[in-house]
Amino acid sequence: MATGTPQLCTYTSLLFVLFNSDVYHCQPFSIPFQQPSGCGSDQFFDISRLSCAKCGLNQITSIAGTSCVCQTGFRAVSNNGGPLSCEICPSDTKQGVTKDGFDCIRCPGDLNEDGTCHCPTGSILVERGIDGSLLEEGRCESCIGENPSFTVPDVSGGRCVRCQQSFIDTSLSCACSPTNLASGGLCFSSSNLPTPVASNINFAQLAILVQSLWFTEHLQSSAAACLMFYNLTACQALGNMCVMNMNAISSVSNDACGLFGTVFRTTAALGSVQTISYWRMNLPWLYYGDQPGLASRVLYAEPFPASFSFRGAAQNRKIQLVAAVYNARGDFLKWENIAGGTLQLCPDTSARLNAAYTFGTTYHQSCFLPVSKLLAAFPEPFFYDLYMDFSDANEEKRLWAVPVLNRNLQFNGQFVNQGDNLNNWYLTRRIFLVDTLSGRETALTDQPKVIRVATSIRIGFKLVRNTRKGEIYPPLLTVSYTDVLITDVDTQTVPVFFALEYEMDTSEAQVQTDIALGVLGGLSVLYSLLKTASWKRRVASPLIDLETILKFLLFYAGDLGNVFFAVTFGTGLYWLIFFKDITQHCSALSLTRLKKETMCIFKCINFICLYLLFVFFQAVQFLHKLINQISIDIFFIDWERPKGKEFKSVEGGGATKRIASPVSIWRTYFVANEWNEIQTIRKINPAFQVIAVLFFLEVVGFSNLALRDPSSRLSRDPGSYTAPWSLILRFGVTTATWLVIGFAQMMFFTVFYERYVKDKIKQFVDLCSMSNISVLLMSNRCFGYYIHGRSVHGHADTNMEEINANFKREAENLCGQRGLLPNTDVQTFQIAISSKLRQQYDRILEPLTRRNGPSRLLDSTADSFEQSAKTYHTMNRFLTSTIDHAHPDMDYIVKDKLLLERVIGMELMEPLDKSIFYNDDSHSFSDVLFYGNEASLLIFDTLFFCVVDLGTQDLVLAAILTFVQQTVSMYNWKRDCSL
C-alpha cells in the first residue's frame, strides 16, 4: 500500500499533462506561405523549412536568396553547403577578398563593391602564382590588344584571351575604331548596312509597335556578321528575326526582312544551294521569290515524286514529315520527325496525335491553351524548316521542301496571303509555333509585352488531276498567327487549331453531275407533261387553265425531287464506295487512281444545294399526295336486297302497312371500317425499320464509314483518333442503310408474307364479296377504281349455317364466279367514266354539296340525316343499276389495258359514249393507300431521317423523330369514310 500511492500520483500527473498538451489535441498541418523575394537583406529562404531564416554573423543573403554569403571585407572560413562561418580580413595589410571568397589579399588599388580587388579596363587580376600559392599582393596585368597578341580580358577577368576576329580584321586591334561600328560583340564597317536598324516589331493585329530587346542586341550584328563574315549562325539568326517579323516585304531596308533581302541580293555571286534558286549560299531559305504569281508554279508545276497506296507490297500510308530545327540564335539543333505532337500544341495521347499523319485521314484538333503554359513551355521560339520524306527510284532517301502560306505576311502593308487567289500569294519556308522572345522590351528575363502564337496550322494535300499513279501535289502548310497582348497570364487563354485536309479537282465530277441533272431533269419534264395530260383526260377538262399549270408544277416538283434524290444518293454512294476503297476493280479507273480519288472530300456546295432542293420537292410531293388522298370520293355499293315484307305502323294514326324488310347497314359499316384499317398498311414495319437502321448504324458501326479516313473498319478503338464525319459520306451511309433495310422488308413482305401469311389487300376484296358490298373510288372526276363485291350467292345478310353452305358450294364450283363478267374472277378495275355518268353522279350528290361540305361535316339534325340517307339510297340504286347495264346511255364496256397504256400511265381511249372498265388484276386501287405509295413514303422517311441526323448529328434522335413522323403521318392519312 505504501508503493501504490506514489504510482497512482504519477499516473494521475501523466493524464493531466496529456489532457492539457498538444499531443492529445489535433495537431495543425498548415504553414505560413513565404517567398524568397519576401525575405529581408539579412535573411535567406530556407528550402527545407520553406520559410525565411536569419543569416549568421557577418553574413548577407545571396543573389539567389536561398543561401547566405559573407559581407564585404569578410572571408569564408568554411562553406560546405550548410552553416557558413565568416571572419573579417585584416584592415591594415590584407583588406581585399580573393575571388573564391576564402582568402584575404592585399590589393594593388581600390576595391570593388563585393570586396574584391579592382583592376583597370583591359587588365586582369592575378592572385596566385603558377603553382596556385596565394600572392602577398595581387597584381593587375594588362592584356596586349595590338599585334601580335590581340588579347583582351575574358568574361571573368581572370585571364587574357584572343579577341574576336572581326576586331582584328576591321581595326587591326582589339578595339573597334570610331569609324567602325561595334555591335553584338563584333566590330564591322558601317558602310555596307543601313544604320541604325529598325529593332521594333510591328504587331499588326494589335496595331502596336514593340521595341524588341532581342532585335536591339542581335539584329545589326547578325546582319553584319552574315554579310561580311559569312557567319552561318548569324545568317540563321537574321533569318529567324525576319520570320519573327512575319516575313514582311516592304520598301523598308533596315528592318529584319529588309536586311535579309539586302544580304540576299549582295551575296548573289555566291550561288545557290542544292540548285534551288531561292536558296542562297550561307543563308536560310525563307522565300519562294519576291514576285507574285509564283505560288501556282511552286504548288502545281510538278507532282510529288512519290505516291500513296493502301494494298500490296508497295503499301504506303504514312506521311513522313521531317524538320530542320533551329533556335533563336541560329544554332542547328536537330532533324526531327514531325510526329508525337511536334506541330500540335494541344496535348493528347500519342496515338491520337500520330493519327494526323495517316494519309487520307482528315484530322482536326482544337483547344484553348493558357498563356501561362505557353510562357513556361516556350521561353524562346524554335524554328522549323519542313520537308516531306520520300525515296527515289534508287531507294535513296530524299527530302521535298514543304511550302508555307503565312496568312500574316504583309507586302507593303497589305495582307496579300489572306485571300484565295493564289496568284497574289507569297510562299515562305520557315515557321515557329510560339514567340515569347521578340515581345520583351527591357530584359530577356522579363515577361513579354506581346507574344505571337500559331493559332491555326493546316497541312493540305491535293490530288493530281487525271492521275493513274496515285500522285499528289506537294503539300501546303498554311499558318495563321495571333498577337496576344499580355494582361493577366493566369486567366488569358489562346485558341489553337491544327488540321490535315485533302482536296481534289472535282470539276469533272461536277460536270458529270450537271449532265445527269440535265438529262434526268429533261426527262422529268416530259414525264410531268405526260402525267399532266393523263390528269387532264381523267378530269375531262380540255382547256389549259391555271389549275392545269399548277398541277403540272406539282407533278414536276415531285418528279424533280425524285431526280435530285437519285443524283444525291448516287453521289453519296459513289464517294462512300470509292473513298472507303471497298471495291477492288473499276472498269474505267485503275486501282491506284481509285484509291487516290477516294481520299479527297470535295467542296459540298453543289451537293448541299441539291439536297435542299430535294428536301423541298419531296415535301411538296408528299403534301400533294396527301391532298389527293383526302379528296377521293368513296362509295360503298350494297347489293343486298330485302328478303321479304313486314308490317309497319303509320305515323299519326293507328293504321299499318306492309313494306319491304330493311337491309342491315352493319355490313357496310364493317367494310368501311376495314377500308379505314387498310389505308395505312405498309410493306415495311416502321418500328422494325427504325430499330434495324439504328442497330446497323450505331451497334454494328456502319456510321463509322462516314468518317473522313480511308479505313473501312466498322469498329473503332475508343482511345484512337476519330476523324470528323463527311456530309456526303454520312448521307450515303444513312440513305443506303435505310433503303437496303426498307427494300429487304418489301421483298420479304411481297415474296413471303403476302403469299404464305396474310395479304390484306386481297382479303379486303374477299371481304367485299362476302359482305355483298362493292366499292367505288373516284380519285379524279372521271377516273377511279371499282371493286366488284357482289355476292355470287345473291345475299350475304344471313345466318352462319347458310354462309357456311355458300362457302362449300363456292369451293366445289357449284356456283358462279365472283368476277364482274360471267365466268371471270376479275373483281378489281380501273374505270374511266363518261361525262354523262359523272353528271348524273354529281346530280344525285347535289343536295349534299349544296350544304357547303361533305355529309360527315353536316349538322346531325334529323333533316340532314334523312337527306343523307335518301341520297345514299338514291346513289346506291343508281350505281347498282348502272353496273347491271340498266342505263343504255350510261353503259360501259370491260377491256384490258394496252401495254403502252400501262407503261405511260394514261388511257389512250376517251370514254365519250360509254364508260370503260379496265381489268386490273394487280389491285391498283391500292394507289390511294399507303400500300401503293410505299416507294414515295420510303424516300420521304429516308429524307426525314437524314435531315434530322445531318442537322443534329444524333442518330438516336433522328430515329425517334422519324418514328414519330411515321406515326403522325399514318394517323393523318386515315379519314372517315363518307357513304
GIUR-V154258 format. One record per helix or strand of 3 or more residues. SS is the DSSP state (h for helix, s for strand). FROM is the first residue (numbers start at 1). TO is the last residue. If there is no record, write none. Layout:
ss->SS from->FROM to->TO
ss->SS from->FROM to->TO
This chain:
ss->h from->2 to->19
ss->h from->36 to->38
ss->s from->43 to->46
ss->s from->51 to->54
ss->s from->59 to->61
ss->s from->68 to->70
ss->s from->74 to->78
ss->s from->85 to->88
ss->s from->104 to->106
ss->s from->123 to->128
ss->s from->134 to->142
ss->s from->151 to->153
ss->s from->160 to->162
ss->h from->165 to->171
ss->s from->180 to->183
ss->s from->186 to->189
ss->s from->200 to->203
ss->s from->208 to->211
ss->h from->213 to->229
ss->h from->232 to->244
ss->h from->256 to->266
ss->h from->268 to->270
ss->s from->276 to->280
ss->h from->295 to->300
ss->s from->303 to->307
ss->s from->321 to->327
ss->s from->332 to->337
ss->h from->350 to->357
ss->s from->363 to->370
ss->h from->371 to->377
ss->s from->382 to->391
ss->s from->397 to->401
ss->s from->403 to->406
ss->h from->422 to->424
ss->s from->430 to->432
ss->s from->450 to->463
ss->s from->471 to->473
ss->s from->476 to->485
ss->s from->493 to->503
ss->h from->507 to->538
ss->h from->546 to->579
ss->h from->591 to->597
ss->h from->605 to->630
ss->s from->633 to->638
ss->s from->645 to->649
ss->s from->656 to->660
ss->h from->666 to->678
ss->h from->686 to->700
ss->h from->702 to->706
ss->h from->727 to->757
ss->h from->760 to->771
ss->s from->773 to->778
ss->s from->783 to->787
ss->h from->800 to->811
ss->s from->828 to->832
ss->h from->835 to->849
ss->h from->855 to->857
ss->h from->862 to->883
ss->h from->888 to->890
ss->s from->892 to->895
ss->h from->899 to->904
ss->s from->915 to->919
ss->h from->924 to->928
ss->h from->931 to->952
ss->h from->955 to->973
